[in-house]
Amino acid sequence: MLNLPNGFEMQLLHEALSRARMRRPQAGRTTTSTEATRSARTVAMRGRSRSARDLGVL
């Protein structure tokens, strides 16, 4: 017979599964252990230039 988990066990299971699905931190400099190694400005500027290049503007 299956043992149905109670609410607390379901919450723990859900949390474990969501943590397993989380993306790894951005790969970057090995000296820093922070999650965001690239600034938001750098990411935005590269994204804009890439989309402009894809559209044929640059």
C-alpha positions in Angstrom: 0.0 0.0 0.0 1.3 3.5 -0.8 2.0 5.9 2.0 0.5 9.3 1.1 2.7 12.2 2.4 1.2 14.8 4.6 1.3 18.5 3.8 4.7 19.1 5.4 6.3 16.3 3.5 4.7 17.5 0.3 6.2 21.0 0.9 9.6 19.5 1.5 9.4 17.4 -1.7 8.2 20.4 -3.7 11.1 22.6 -2.4 13.6 19.9 -3.2 12.3 19.5 -6.7 12.3 23.2 -7.4 15.9 23.5 -6.1 16.9 20.7 -8.4 15.4 22.5 -11.4 17.1 25.9 -10.6 19.7 27.0 -13.1 23.3 27.0 -12.0 25.0 30.4 -11.3 26.4 32.1 -14.2 29.9 30.9 -15.1 32.4 33.6 -14.9 35.5 34.5 -12.9 36.7 31.7 -10.6 37.8 34.1 -7.9 34.3 35.4 -7.1 31.7 33.2 -5.6 28.8 35.6 -6.2 26.0 34.4 -8.4 25.8 37.3 -10.8 29.3 37.7 -12.3 28.1 40.0 -15.1 26.5 43.3 -14.4 23.0 43.9 -15.6 24.3 46.7 -17.7 26.7 44.5 -19.5 24.1 41.9 -20.2 21.7 44.5 -21.5 24.3 46.2 -23.8 25.3 42.8 -25.3 21.7 41.8 -25.8 20.9 45.1 -27.6 23.9 44.9 -29.8 23.2 41.2 -30.6 19.5 42.0 -31.5 20.6 45.0 -33.6 23.1 42.9 -35.5 20.5 40.2 -36.0 18.1 42.8 -37.4 20.8 44.2 -39.7 21.1 47.6 -38.1 24.8 47.2 -37.4 
